[in-house]
Amino acid sequence: MRPNVLRSCSGLIPPPPQYVELFVLVGLLAIGLACRPESREPPVVTSRPAPESRVATSRAVEPPPVASTRPAPDPNSARVEIRALTDPQEGWLRIEAVKANAPGASAAGRFFPDENRLAIHTDQVERFSIDLSALPIRWDRRVVLRIDQVSAELSRRNQTIVHFEVTPAGDWVPVKP
């Protein structure tokens, strides 16, 4: 065995050094061609007027509208954030009064139909209302209302909108509009 020739683990003799450079160059060229961005332009779509049409028009063909990937809002959830009472509020939960000296207020609510439970969390809210007609409440079952971690039972009193106000002690009590 000659001292300047090495054997690999498989017993094959590696190629001479001049071929290694050629293999590296061919490999780099193949990688470069594979990674090269395509410079193809999108196909141009041309439309011809129907044969019955005698007047040619030059209208641009508009693509069909793209469907929104944003999910539809959940009717059982509501979130309100306001800086002033005149800010628009949508949904079944509305803020009617903000605590004194507060820069704004927020409220979030969720109705859980399987449990017939309504959970509401408020921040800097003095008074709020709930439109019960907008929720699929089953009045033949017990309705649990949880406001800021305090639970109570909600009863139907022929009102579609109920109003709540916080007491100085921090409890929420129903009030007349």
ROPABA-837441 format. One record per residue: residue number from 1; residue in one letter; chain; x, y, z of N, C-alpha, C in turn. Coordinates in steps of 0.2 Angstrom, whole numbers. Atoms other than C-alpha are relative to their C-alpha. Example, Ala and Ser with C-alpha at 12.3 -4.5 7.8 and 13.67 -1.06 7.14 Angstrom:
BEGIN
<resi = 1&resn = A&chain = A&neast = 4&nnorth = -6&nup = 0&caeast = 62&canorth = -22&caup = 39&ceast = 4&cnorth = 6&cup = 0>
<resi = 2&resn = S&chain = A&neast = -4&nnorth = -6&nup = -1&caeast = 68&canorth = -5&caup = 36&ceast = -4&cnorth = 5&cup = 3>
//
This chain:
BEGIN
<resi = 1&resn = M&chain = A&neast = 4&nnorth = -6&nup = 0&caeast = 0&canorth = 0&caup = 0&ceast = 4&cnorth = 6&cup = 0>
<resi = 2&resn = R&chain = A&neast = -4&nnorth = -6&nup = 1&caeast = 6&canorth = 17&caup = -5&ceast = -2&cnorth = 5&cup = 6>
<resi = 3&resn = P&chain = A&neast = 1&nnorth = -4&nup = -6&caeast = 8&canorth = 29&caup = 10&ceast = -5&cnorth = 6&cup = -1>
<resi = 4&resn = N&chain = A&neast = 4&nnorth = -6&nup = 1&caeast = -1&canorth = 44&caup = 1&ceast = -7&cnorth = -2&cup = -2>
<resi = 5&resn = V&chain = A&neast = 7&nnorth = 2&nup = 2&caeast = -17&canorth = 34&caup = -3&ceast = -4&cnorth = -2&cup = 6>
<resi = 6&resn = L&chain = A&neast = 3&nnorth = 2&nup = -6&caeast = -30&canorth = 33&caup = 10&ceast = -6&cnorth = -4&cup = -2>
<resi = 7&resn = R&chain = A&neast = 6&nnorth = 4&nup = 1&caeast = -44&canorth = 20&caup = 11&ceast = -6&cnorth = 2&cup = 4>
<resi = 8&resn = S&chain = A&neast = 6&nnorth = -2&nup = -4&caeast = -62&canorth = 24&caup = 17&ceast = -2&cnorth = -6&cup = 4>
<resi = 9&resn = C&chain = A&neast = 3&nnorth = 6&nup = -4&caeast = -72&canorth = 13&caup = 29&ceast = -3&cnorth = -5&cup = -5>
<resi = 10&resn = S&chain = A&neast = 3&nnorth = 5&nup = 4&caeast = -80&canorth = 4&caup = 14&ceast = 5&cnorth = -3&cup = -4>
<resi = 11&resn = G&chain = A&neast = -6&nnorth = 3&nup = 3&caeast = -63&canorth = 0&caup = 7&ceast = 1&cnorth = 3&cup = -7>
<resi = 12&resn = L&chain = A&neast = -1&nnorth = -4&nup = 6&caeast = -65&canorth = 12&caup = -8&ceast = 5&cnorth = 5&cup = 0>
<resi = 13&resn = I&chain = A&neast = -5&nnorth = -5&nup = 0&caeast = -51&canorth = 23&caup = -13&ceast = -3&cnorth = 7&cup = -2>
<resi = 14&resn = P&chain = A&neast = 3&nnorth = -6&nup = 2&caeast = -56&canorth = 41&caup = -13&ceast = 3&cnorth = 3&cup = -6>
<resi = 15&resn = P&chain = A&neast = -2&nnorth = -3&nup = 6&caeast = -55&canorth = 51&caup = -29&ceast = 6&cnorth = 5&cup = 0>
<resi = 16&resn = P&chain = A&neast = -5&nnorth = -5&nup = -1&caeast = -40&canorth = 61&caup = -33&ceast = -2&cnorth = 7&cup = 1>
<resi = 17&resn = P&chain = A&neast = 2&nnorth = -6&nup = -2&caeast = -40&canorth = 79&caup = -27&ceast = -3&cnorth = 5&cup = -6>
<resi = 18&resn = Q&chain = A&neast = 3&nnorth = -4&nup = 5&caeast = -43&canorth = 87&caup = -44&ceast = -7&cnorth = -1&cup = -2>
<resi = 19&resn = Y&chain = A&neast = 8&nnorth = 1&nup = 2&caeast = -60&canorth = 78&caup = -46&ceast = -4&cnorth = 2&cup = 6>
<resi = 20&resn = V&chain = A&neast = 4&nnorth = -2&nup = -6&caeast = -65&canorth = 83&caup = -28&ceast = -2&cnorth = 8&cup = -2>
<resi = 21&resn = E&chain = A&neast = 2&nnorth = -7&nup = 2&caeast = -65&canorth = 102&caup = -34&ceast = -5&cnorth = 0&cup = -5>
<resi = 22&resn = L&chain = A&neast = 5&nnorth = 0&nup = 5&caeast = -75&canorth = 97&caup = -49&ceast = -7&cnorth = -2&cup = 3>
<resi = 23&resn = F&chain = A&neast = 6&nnorth = 2&nup = -4&caeast = -88&canorth = 88&caup = -38&ceast = -3&cnorth = 5&cup = 4>
<resi = 24&resn = V&chain = A&neast = 2&nnorth = -6&nup = -4&caeast = -89&canorth = 103&caup = -27&ceast = -3&cnorth = 5&cup = -4>
<resi = 25&resn = L&chain = A&neast = 3&nnorth = -5&nup = 4&caeast = -92&canorth = 115&caup = -41&ceast = -6&cnorth = -2&cup = -3>
<resi = 26&resn = V&chain = A&neast = 6&nnorth = 2&nup = 3&caeast = -105&canorth = 104&caup = -49&ceast = -6&cnorth = 0&cup = 5>
<resi = 27&resn = G&chain = A&neast = 5&nnorth = 0&nup = -6&caeast = -114&canorth = 102&caup = -32&ceast = -2&cnorth = 7&cup = 1>
<resi = 28&resn = L&chain = A&neast = 2&nnorth = -7&nup = -1&caeast = -114&canorth = 121&caup = -30&ceast = -4&cnorth = 3&cup = -5>
<resi = 29&resn = L&chain = A&neast = 4&nnorth = -2&nup = 6&caeast = -120&canorth = 124&caup = -47&ceast = -7&cnorth = -3&cup = 0>
<resi = 30&resn = A&chain = A&neast = 6&nnorth = 4&nup = -1&caeast = -134&canorth = 111&caup = -44&ceast = -5&cnorth = 4&cup = 5>
<resi = 31&resn = I&chain = A&neast = 4&nnorth = -4&nup = -5&caeast = -139&canorth = 120&caup = -28&ceast = -2&cnorth = 7&cup = -2>
<resi = 32&resn = G&chain = A&neast = 2&nnorth = -7&nup = 2&caeast = -139&canorth = 137&caup = -36&ceast = -5&cnorth = 0&cup = -5>
<resi = 33&resn = L&chain = A&neast = 6&nnorth = 1&nup = 5&caeast = -150&canorth = 131&caup = -50&ceast = -7&cnorth = -1&cup = 3>
<resi = 34&resn = A&chain = A&neast = 6&nnorth = 2&nup = -4&caeast = -162&canorth = 123&caup = -38&ceast = -3&cnorth = 6&cup = 4>
<resi = 35&resn = C&chain = A&neast = 2&nnorth = -6&nup = -4&caeast = -163&canorth = 139&caup = -27&ceast = -2&cnorth = 6&cup = -4>
<resi = 36&resn = R&chain = A&neast = 2&nnorth = -6&nup = 4&caeast = -165&canorth = 151&caup = -41&ceast = -7&cnorth = 2&cup = -1>
<resi = 37&resn = P&chain = A&neast = 7&nnorth = -2&nup = 1&caeast = -181&canorth = 161&caup = -41&ceast = -2&cnorth = 0&cup = -7>
<resi = 38&resn = E&chain = A&neast = 3&nnorth = 0&nup = 7&caeast = -192&canorth = 158&caup = -56&ceast = -1&cnorth = 7&cup = -2>
<resi = 39&resn = S&chain = A&neast = 1&nnorth = -7&nup = 3&caeast = -193&canorth = 173&caup = -67&ceast = -6&cnorth = -1&cup = -5>
<resi = 40&resn = R&chain = A&neast = 6&nnorth = 1&nup = 4&caeast = -209&canorth = 167&caup = -75&ceast = -5&cnorth = 5&cup = 2>
<resi = 41&resn = E&chain = A&neast = 5&nnorth = -5&nup = -1&caeast = -223&canorth = 180&caup = -77&ceast = -6&cnorth = -4&cup = 0>
<resi = 42&resn = P&chain = A&neast = 7&nnorth = 4&nup = 0&caeast = -241&canorth = 175&caup = -73&ceast = -3&cnorth = 0&cup = -6>
<resi = 43&resn = P&chain = A&neast = 3&nnorth = 0&nup = 7&caeast = -251&canorth = 170&caup = -88&ceast = -5&cnorth = 6&cup = -1>
<resi = 44&resn = V&chain = A&neast = 5&nnorth = -5&nup = 2&caeast = -261&canorth = 184&caup = -96&ceast = -6&cnorth = -3&cup = -2>
<resi = 45&resn = V&chain = A&neast = 6&nnorth = 2&nup = 2&caeast = -279&canorth = 181&caup = -97&ceast = -4&cnorth = 5&cup = -4>
<resi = 46&resn = T&chain = A&neast = 4&nnorth = -5&nup = 5&caeast = -288&canorth = 189&caup = -112&ceast = -7&cnorth = -3&cup = -1>
<resi = 47&resn = S&chain = A&neast = 7&nnorth = 3&nup = 1&caeast = -306&canorth = 188&caup = -115&ceast = -2&cnorth = 3&cup = -7>
<resi = 48&resn = R&chain = A&neast = 3&nnorth = -2&nup = 6&caeast = -315&canorth = 190&caup = -132&ceast = -7&cnorth = 1&cup = 1>
<resi = 49&resn = P&chain = A&neast = 8&nnorth = 0&nup = -1&caeast = -333&canorth = 196&caup = -133&ceast = -3&cnorth = -5&cup = -4>
<resi = 50&resn = A&chain = A&neast = 4&nnorth = 5&nup = 3&caeast = -346&canorth = 184&caup = -137&ceast = -1&cnorth = 1&cup = -8>
<resi = 51&resn = P&chain = A&neast = 1&nnorth = -1&nup = 7&caeast = -349&canorth = 181&caup = -156&ceast = -6&cnorth = 4&cup = -1>
<resi = 52&resn = E&chain = A&neast = 6&nnorth = -4&nup = 1&caeast = -366&canorth = 188&caup = -154&ceast = 0&cnorth = 7&cup = 1>
<resi = 53&resn = S&chain = A&neast = -1&nnorth = -7&nup = -1&caeast = -360&canorth = 204&caup = -148&ceast = 3&cnorth = 4&cup = -6>
<resi = 54&resn = R&chain = A&neast = -3&nnorth = -4&nup = 5&caeast = -357&canorth = 218&caup = -161&ceast = 4&cnorth = 5&cup = 2>
<resi = 55&resn = V&chain = A&neast = -4&nnorth = -6&nup = -3&caeast = -350&canorth = 231&caup = -150&ceast = 6&cnorth = -3&cup = 5>
<resi = 56&resn = A&chain = A&neast = -5&nnorth = 3&nup = -4&caeast = -333&canorth = 227&caup = -143&ceast = 1&cnorth = 5&cup = 6>
<resi = 57&resn = T&chain = A&neast = -1&nnorth = -4&nup = -6&caeast = -330&canorth = 233&caup = -125&ceast = 6&cnorth = -1&cup = 3>
<resi = 58&resn = S&chain = A&neast = -7&nnorth = 1&nup = -3&caeast = -314&canorth = 235&caup = -115&ceast = -1&cnorth = 1&cup = 7>
<resi = 59&resn = R&chain = A&neast = 1&nnorth = 1&nup = -7&caeast = -319&canorth = 230&caup = -98&ceast = 5&cnorth = -4&cup = 3>
<resi = 60&resn = A&chain = A&neast = -5&nnorth = 4&nup = -3&caeast = -306&canorth = 224&caup = -86&ceast = -4&cnorth = -6&cup = 4>
<resi = 61&resn = V&chain = A&neast = 3&nnorth = 5&nup = -4&caeast = -310&canorth = 207&caup = -79&ceast = 2&cnorth = 0&cup = 7>
<resi = 62&resn = E&chain = A&neast = -1&nnorth = -1&nup = -7&caeast = -311&canorth = 208&caup = -60&ceast = 0&cnorth = -7&cup = 3>
<resi = 63&resn = P&chain = A&neast = 0&nnorth = 6&nup = -3&caeast = -306&canorth = 193&caup = -50&ceast = -5&cnorth = -1&cup = 5>
<resi = 64&resn = P&chain = A&neast = 6&nnorth = 1&nup = -5&caeast = -319&canorth = 185&caup = -39&ceast = 2&cnorth = 2&cup = 7>
<resi = 65&resn = P&chain = A&neast = -2&nnorth = -3&nup = -7&caeast = -319&canorth = 192&caup = -21&ceast = 3&cnorth = -6&cup = 4>
<resi = 66&resn = V&chain = A&neast = -4&nnorth = 5&nup = -4&caeast = -308&canorth = 183&caup = -9&ceast = -4&cnorth = -1&cup = 7>
<resi = 67&resn = A&chain = A&neast = 4&nnorth = 1&nup = -6&caeast = -318&canorth = 175&caup = 5&ceast = 5&cnorth = 2&cup = 7>
<resi = 68&resn = S&chain = A&neast = -4&nnorth = -2&nup = -7&caeast = -313&canorth = 181&caup = 23&ceast = 2&cnorth = -6&cup = 4>
<resi = 69&resn = T&chain = A&neast = -2&nnorth = 6&nup = -4&caeast = -303&canorth = 170&caup = 33&ceast = -1&cnorth = 1&cup = 7>
<resi = 70&resn = R&chain = A&neast = 1&nnorth = -2&nup = -7&caeast = -308&canorth = 179&caup = 49&ceast = -7&cnorth = -4&cup = 2>
<resi = 71&resn = P&chain = A&neast = 6&nnorth = 4&nup = -2&caeast = -321&canorth = 168&caup = 59&ceast = -5&cnorth = 5&cup = 1>
<resi = 72&resn = A&chain = A&neast = 6&nnorth = -4&nup = -1&caeast = -338&canorth = 175&caup = 61&ceast = 0&cnorth = 1&cup = 8>
<resi = 73&resn = P&chain = A&neast = 0&nnorth = -1&nup = -7&caeast = -341&canorth = 183&caup = 78&ceast = -4&cnorth = -5&cup = 4>
<resi = 74&resn = D&chain = A&neast = 4&nnorth = 5&nup = -4&caeast = -347&canorth = 172&caup = 92&ceast = -6&cnorth = 4&cup = 3>
<resi = 75&resn = P&chain = A&neast = 6&nnorth = -4&nup = -3&caeast = -365&canorth = 178&caup = 97&ceast = 0&cnorth = -1&cup = 7>
<resi = 76&resn = N&chain = A&neast = 0&nnorth = 1&nup = -7&caeast = -362&canorth = 171&caup = 114&ceast = 5&cnorth = 4&cup = 4>
<resi = 77&resn = S&chain = A&neast = -6&nnorth = -4&nup = -3&caeast = -347&canorth = 182&caup = 117&ceast = -1&cnorth = 7&cup = -1>
<resi = 78&resn = A&chain = A&neast = 0&nnorth = -7&nup = 1&caeast = -346&canorth = 201&caup = 120&ceast = 6&cnorth = 3&cup = 3>
<resi = 79&resn = R&chain = A&neast = -6&nnorth = -4&nup = -3&caeast = -332&canorth = 213&caup = 123&ceast = -1&cnorth = 7&cup = -2>
<resi = 80&resn = V&chain = A&neast = 1&nnorth = -8&nup = 0&caeast = -334&canorth = 232&caup = 126&ceast = 6&cnorth = 3&cup = 3>
<resi = 81&resn = E&chain = A&neast = -5&nnorth = -4&nup = -3&caeast = -320&canorth = 244&caup = 128&ceast = -1&cnorth = 7&cup = -2>
<resi = 82&resn = I&chain = A&neast = 2&nnorth = -7&nup = 1&caeast = -324&canorth = 263&caup = 129&ceast = 5&cnorth = 4&cup = 3>
<resi = 83&resn = R&chain = A&neast = -3&nnorth = -6&nup = -4&caeast = -315&canorth = 279&caup = 133&ceast = -5&cnorth = 5&cup = 2>
<resi = 84&resn = A&chain = A&neast = 5&nnorth = -5&nup = -2&caeast = -331&canorth = 289&caup = 133&ceast = -7&cnorth = -4&cup = -1>
<resi = 85&resn = L&chain = A&neast = 6&nnorth = 3&nup = 1&caeast = -349&canorth = 284&caup = 135&ceast = -3&cnorth = 1&cup = -7>
<resi = 86&resn = T&chain = A&neast = 2&nnorth = -1&nup = 7&caeast = -352&canorth = 291&caup = 117&ceast = 3&cnorth = -5&cup = -5>
<resi = 87&resn = D&chain = A&neast = -3&nnorth = 5&nup = 4&caeast = -341&canorth = 277&caup = 110&ceast = -5&cnorth = -5&cup = -2>
<resi = 88&resn = P&chain = A&neast = 5&nnorth = 5&nup = 2&caeast = -351&canorth = 265&caup = 99&ceast = 1&cnorth = -7&cup = 4>
<resi = 89&resn = Q&chain = A&neast = 0&nnorth = 6&nup = -4&caeast = -355&canorth = 249&caup = 108&ceast = -5&cnorth = -5&cup = -4>
<resi = 90&resn = E&chain = A&neast = 4&nnorth = 5&nup = 3&caeast = -362&canorth = 233&caup = 99&ceast = 0&cnorth = -6&cup = 4>
<resi = 91&resn = G&chain = A&neast = 0&nnorth = 6&nup = -3&caeast = -368&canorth = 217&caup = 105&ceast = -5&cnorth = 0&cup = 6>
<resi = 92&resn = W&chain = A&neast = 5&nnorth = 1&nup = -5&caeast = -378&canorth = 211&caup = 120&ceast = 2&cnorth = 3&cup = 7>
<resi = 93&resn = L&chain = A&neast = -3&nnorth = -3&nup = -6&caeast = -367&canorth = 219&caup = 133&ceast = 2&cnorth = 8&cup = -1>
<resi = 94&resn = R&chain = A&neast = -2&nnorth = -7&nup = 1&caeast = -366&canorth = 238&caup = 136&ceast = 2&cnorth = 3&cup = 6>
<resi = 95&resn = I&chain = A&neast = -2&nnorth = -4&nup = -6&caeast = -357&canorth = 250&caup = 148&ceast = -4&cnorth = 6&cup = 0>
<resi = 96&resn = E&chain = A&neast = 4&nnorth = -6&nup = 0&caeast = -368&canorth = 263&caup = 154&ceast = 3&cnorth = 6&cup = 5>
<resi = 97&resn = A&chain = A&neast = -4&nnorth = -5&nup = -4&caeast = -357&canorth = 272&caup = 167&ceast = 7&cnorth = -3&cup = 2>
<resi = 98&resn = V&chain = A&neast = -7&nnorth = 1&nup = -2&caeast = -338&canorth = 273&caup = 171&ceast = 1&cnorth = 2&cup = 7>
<resi = 99&resn = K&chain = A&neast = -2&nnorth = -2&nup = -7&caeast = -330&canorth = 274&caup = 188&ceast = 3&cnorth = 7&cup = -1>
<resi = 100&resn = A&chain = A&neast = -3&nnorth = -7&nup = 0&caeast = -325&canorth = 292&caup = 192&ceast = 7&cnorth = 0&cup = -1>
<resi = 101&resn = N&chain = A&neast = -7&nnorth = -1&nup = 1&caeast = -308&canorth = 298&caup = 186&ceast = 3&cnorth = -6&cup = -4>
<resi = 102&resn = A&chain = A&neast = -3&nnorth = 5&nup = 4&caeast = -306&canorth = 282&caup = 175&ceast = 1&cnorth = 2&cup = -7>
<resi = 103&resn = P&chain = A&neast = -1&nnorth = -2&nup = 7&caeast = -298&canorth = 285&caup = 158&ceast = -5&cnorth = -4&cup = -5>
<resi = 104&resn = G&chain = A&neast = 4&nnorth = 4&nup = 4&caeast = -310&canorth = 272&caup = 151&ceast = -2&cnorth = -6&cup = 4>
<resi = 105&resn = A&chain = A&neast = 2&nnorth = 6&nup = -4&caeast = -318&canorth = 255&caup = 155&ceast = -1&cnorth = -5&cup = -5>
<resi = 106&resn = S&chain = A&neast = 1&nnorth = 6&nup = 4&caeast = -320&canorth = 238&caup = 148&ceast = -4&cnorth = -5&cup = 4>
<resi = 107&resn = A&chain = A&neast = 4&nnorth = 6&nup = -2&caeast = -332&canorth = 223&caup = 150&ceast = 0&cnorth = -6&cup = -5>
<resi = 108&resn = A&chain = A&neast = 1&nnorth = 5&nup = 5&caeast = -332&canorth = 206&caup = 143&ceast = -4&cnorth = -5&cup = 3>
<resi = 109&resn = G&chain = A&neast = 5&nnorth = 4&nup = -3&caeast = -345&canorth = 193&caup = 144&ceast = 0&cnorth = -6&cup = -5>
<resi = 110&resn = R&chain = A&neast = 0&nnorth = 6&nup = 4&caeast = -348&canorth = 175&caup = 138&ceast = -6&cnorth = -4&cup = 3>
<resi = 111&resn = F&chain = A&neast = 6&nnorth = 5&nup = -2&caeast = -364&canorth = 164&caup = 138&ceast = 2&cnorth = -7&cup = -1>
<resi = 112&resn = F&chain = A&neast = -2&nnorth = 7&nup = 1&caeast = -361&canorth = 146&caup = 140&ceast = -7&cnorth = -4&cup = 0>
<resi = 113&resn = P&chain = A&neast = 7&nnorth = 3&nup = 1&caeast = -377&canorth = 137&caup = 133&ceast = -1&cnorth = -7&cup = 3>
<resi = 114&resn = D&chain = A&neast = 0&nnorth = 6&nup = -3&caeast = -373&canorth = 120&caup = 139&ceast = -1&cnorth = 0&cup = 7>
<resi = 115&resn = E&chain = A&neast = 0&nnorth = -1&nup = -7&caeast = -372&canorth = 126&caup = 157&ceast = -6&cnorth = 5&cup = 2>
<resi = 116&resn = N&chain = A&neast = 5&nnorth = -6&nup = -1&caeast = -385&canorth = 140&caup = 155&ceast = 3&cnorth = 5&cup = 5>
<resi = 117&resn = R&chain = A&neast = -4&nnorth = -4&nup = -5&caeast = -372&canorth = 151&caup = 163&ceast = 2&cnorth = 6&cup = -4>
<resi = 118&resn = L&chain = A&neast = -2&nnorth = -6&nup = 2&caeast = -368&canorth = 169&caup = 160&ceast = 6&cnorth = 3&cup = 4>
<resi = 119&resn = A&chain = A&neast = -5&nnorth = -3&nup = -4&caeast = -351&canorth = 176&caup = 165&ceast = 2&cnorth = 6&cup = -3>
<resi = 120&resn = I&chain = A&neast = -2&nnorth = -7&nup = 2&caeast = -346&canorth = 194&caup = 165&ceast = 6&cnorth = 2&cup = 4>
<resi = 121&resn = H&chain = A&neast = -5&nnorth = -3&nup = -4&caeast = -330&canorth = 203&caup = 170&ceast = 1&cnorth = 7&cup = -2>
<resi = 122&resn = T&chain = A&neast = 0&nnorth = -8&nup = 2&caeast = -329&canorth = 222&caup = 171&ceast = 7&cnorth = 3&cup = 3>
<resi = 123&resn = D&chain = A&neast = -5&nnorth = -4&nup = -2&caeast = -315&canorth = 234&caup = 173&ceast = -1&cnorth = 8&cup = 0>
<resi = 124&resn = Q&chain = A&neast = 2&nnorth = -7&nup = -1&caeast = -318&canorth = 252&caup = 179&ceast = -7&cnorth = 2&cup = -2>
<resi = 125&resn = V&chain = A&neast = 7&nnorth = -1&nup = 1&caeast = -337&canorth = 250&caup = 176&ceast = -4&cnorth = 1&cup = 6>
<resi = 126&resn = E&chain = A&neast = 5&nnorth = -2&nup = -6&caeast = -350&canorth = 258&caup = 187&ceast = -7&cnorth = -3&cup = -1>
<resi = 127&resn = R&chain = A&neast = 6&nnorth = 3&nup = 1&caeast = -365&canorth = 252&caup = 178&ceast = 0&cnorth = -3&cup = -7>
<resi = 128&resn = F&chain = A&neast = 0&nnorth = 4&nup = 7&caeast = -369&canorth = 240&caup = 163&ceast = -7&cnorth = -3&cup = -1>
<resi = 129&resn = S&chain = A&neast = 7&nnorth = 3&nup = 1&caeast = -384&canorth = 232&caup = 155&ceast = 2&cnorth = -6&cup = -5>
<resi = 130&resn = I&chain = A&neast = 0&nnorth = 6&nup = 4&caeast = -387&canorth = 215&caup = 147&ceast = -6&cnorth = -1&cup = -4>
<resi = 131&resn = D&chain = A&neast = 6&nnorth = 1&nup = 4&caeast = -399&canorth = 212&caup = 132&ceast = -1&cnorth = -7&cup = 0>
<resi = 132&resn = L&chain = A&neast = 1&nnorth = 7&nup = -1&caeast = -406&canorth = 195&caup = 137&ceast = -3&cnorth = -3&cup = -6>
<resi = 133&resn = S&chain = A&neast = 3&nnorth = 3&nup = 6&caeast = -416&canorth = 193&caup = 121&ceast = 5&cnorth = -2&cup = -5>
<resi = 134&resn = A&chain = A&neast = -6&nnorth = 2&nup = 5&caeast = -399&canorth = 192&caup = 111&ceast = 3&cnorth = -7&cup = 2>
<resi = 135&resn = L&chain = A&neast = -4&nnorth = 6&nup = -2&caeast = -394&canorth = 176&caup = 121&ceast = -5&cnorth = -6&cup = 0>
<resi = 136&resn = P&chain = A&neast = 4&nnorth = 6&nup = 0&caeast = -401&canorth = 158&caup = 119&ceast = -1&cnorth = -3&cup = 7>
<resi = 137&resn = I&chain = A&neast = 1&nnorth = 2&nup = -6&caeast = -405&canorth = 157&caup = 137&ceast = -6&cnorth = -5&cup = 1>
<resi = 138&resn = R&chain = A&neast = 5&nnorth = 5&nup = -2&caeast = -416&canorth = 142&caup = 143&ceast = -3&cnorth = 2&cup = 6>
<resi = 139&resn = W&chain = A&neast = 3&nnorth = -2&nup = -6&caeast = -428&canorth = 150&caup = 155&ceast = -4&cnorth = -6&cup = 4>
<resi = 140&resn = D&chain = A&neast = 3&nnorth = 5&nup = -4&caeast = -435&canorth = 133&caup = 160&ceast = 5&cnorth = -4&cup = 4>
<resi = 141&resn = R&chain = A&neast = -5&nnorth = 3&nup = -4&caeast = -419&canorth = 129&caup = 168&ceast = 3&cnorth = 6&cup = 4>
<resi = 142&resn = R&chain = A&neast = -3&nnorth = -5&nup = -5&caeast = -409&canorth = 138&caup = 182&ceast = 6&cnorth = 4&cup = -5>
<resi = 143&resn = V&chain = A&neast = -5&nnorth = -5&nup = 3&caeast = -398&canorth = 153&caup = 175&ceast = 4&cnorth = 2&cup = 5>
<resi = 144&resn = V&chain = A&neast = -5&nnorth = -2&nup = -4&caeast = -382&canorth = 156&caup = 183&ceast = 3&cnorth = 6&cup = -3>
<resi = 145&resn = L&chain = A&neast = -4&nnorth = -6&nup = 2&caeast = -375&canorth = 174&caup = 182&ceast = 6&cnorth = 1&cup = 4>
<resi = 146&resn = R&chain = A&neast = -6&nnorth = -1&nup = -4&caeast = -357&canorth = 177&caup = 187&ceast = 3&cnorth = 7&cup = -2>
<resi = 147&resn = I&chain = A&neast = -3&nnorth = -7&nup = 2&caeast = -351&canorth = 195&caup = 188&ceast = 6&cnorth = 1&cup = 5>
<resi = 148&resn = D&chain = A&neast = -6&nnorth = -1&nup = -3&caeast = -333&canorth = 198&caup = 193&ceast = 1&cnorth = -5&cup = 6>
<resi = 149&resn = Q&chain = A&neast = -2&nnorth = 6&nup = -5&caeast = -331&canorth = 181&caup = 202&ceast = -5&cnorth = -1&cup = 5>
<resi = 150&resn = V&chain = A&neast = 6&nnorth = 1&nup = -5&caeast = -348&canorth = 182&caup = 212&ceast = -6&cnorth = -2&cup = -4>
<resi = 151&resn = S&chain = A&neast = 6&nnorth = 3&nup = 4&caeast = -362&canorth = 171&caup = 206&ceast = -6&cnorth = 1&cup = 4>
<resi = 152&resn = A&chain = A&neast = 7&nnorth = -1&nup = -3&caeast = -380&canorth = 173&caup = 208&ceast = -5&cnorth = -4&cup = -5>
<resi = 153&resn = E&chain = A&neast = 5&nnorth = 3&nup = 4&caeast = -396&canorth = 166&caup = 200&ceast = -4&cnorth = 6&cup = -3>
<resi = 154&resn = L&chain = A&neast = 3&nnorth = -5&nup = 4&caeast = -404&canorth = 176&caup = 186&ceast = -7&cnorth = -3&cup = -1>
<resi = 155&resn = S&chain = A&neast = 7&nnorth = 3&nup = 1&caeast = -423&canorth = 175&caup = 185&ceast = -3&cnorth = 5&cup = -5>
<resi = 156&resn = R&chain = A&neast = 3&nnorth = -4&nup = 5&caeast = -434&canorth = 181&caup = 171&ceast = -6&cnorth = 4&cup = 3>
<resi = 157&resn = R&chain = A&neast = 5&nnorth = -4&nup = -3&caeast = -445&canorth = 196&caup = 176&ceast = -3&cnorth = 4&cup = -6>
<resi = 158&resn = N&chain = A&neast = 3&nnorth = -4&nup = 5&caeast = -452&canorth = 201&caup = 159&ceast = 4&cnorth = 6&cup = -3>
<resi = 159&resn = Q&chain = A&neast = -4&nnorth = -6&nup = 2&caeast = -438&canorth = 212&caup = 155&ceast = 5&cnorth = -3&cup = -5>
<resi = 160&resn = T&chain = A&neast = -5&nnorth = 2&nup = 5&caeast = -427&canorth = 210&caup = 139&ceast = 7&cnorth = 3&cup = 2>
<resi = 161&resn = I&chain = A&neast = -6&nnorth = -3&nup = -2&caeast = -414&canorth = 221&caup = 146&ceast = 1&cnorth = 1&cup = 7>
<resi = 162&resn = V&chain = A&neast = -1&nnorth = -1&nup = -8&caeast = -407&canorth = 221&caup = 164&ceast = 6&cnorth = 4&cup = 1>
<resi = 163&resn = H&chain = A&neast = -6&nnorth = -5&nup = -1&caeast = -396&canorth = 234&caup = 171&ceast = 3&cnorth = -1&cup = 7>
<resi = 164&resn = F&chain = A&neast = -4&nnorth = 1&nup = -6&caeast = -383&canorth = 232&caup = 185&ceast = 4&cnorth = 6&cup = 2>
<resi = 165&resn = E&chain = A&neast = -4&nnorth = -5&nup = -3&caeast = -374&canorth = 244&caup = 196&ceast = 4&cnorth = -2&cup = 6>
<resi = 166&resn = V&chain = A&neast = -4&nnorth = 2&nup = -6&caeast = -360&canorth = 242&caup = 208&ceast = -1&cnorth = 4&cup = 6>
<resi = 167&resn = T&chain = A&neast = 1&nnorth = -4&nup = -6&caeast = -362&canorth = 247&caup = 226&ceast = 7&cnorth = 2&cup = 3>
<resi = 168&resn = P&chain = A&neast = -7&nnorth = -2&nup = -2&caeast = -348&canorth = 255&caup = 236&ceast = 4&cnorth = -6&cup = 3>
<resi = 169&resn = A&chain = A&neast = -3&nnorth = 6&nup = -3&caeast = -345&canorth = 238&caup = 244&ceast = 3&cnorth = -4&cup = -6>
<resi = 170&resn = G&chain = A&neast = -3&nnorth = 4&nup = 6&caeast = -341&canorth = 231&caup = 226&ceast = -5&cnorth = -5&cup = -2>
<resi = 171&resn = D&chain = A&neast = 5&nnorth = 5&nup = 3&caeast = -357&canorth = 221&caup = 224&ceast = -4&cnorth = 3&cup = -6>
<resi = 172&resn = W&chain = A&neast = 4&nnorth = -2&nup = 6&caeast = -367&canorth = 221&caup = 208&ceast = -7&cnorth = -1&cup = 2>
<resi = 173&resn = V&chain = A&neast = 8&nnorth = 1&nup = -2&caeast = -386&canorth = 224&caup = 211&ceast = -4&cnorth = 2&cup = -6>
<resi = 174&resn = P&chain = A&neast = 5&nnorth = -2&nup = 5&caeast = -400&canorth = 225&caup = 198&ceast = -3&cnorth = 7&cup = 2>
<resi = 175&resn = V&chain = A&neast = 3&nnorth = -6&nup = -1&caeast = -407&canorth = 242&caup = 196&ceast = -5&cnorth = 2&cup = -6>
<resi = 176&resn = K&chain = A&neast = 5&nnorth = -2&nup = 5&caeast = -421&canorth = 250&caup = 186&ceast = 4&cnorth = 5&cup = -5>
<resi = 177&resn = P&chain = A&neast = -3&nnorth = -4&nup = 5&caeast = -416&canorth = 259&caup = 170&ceast = -1&cnorth = 8&cup = 1>
//
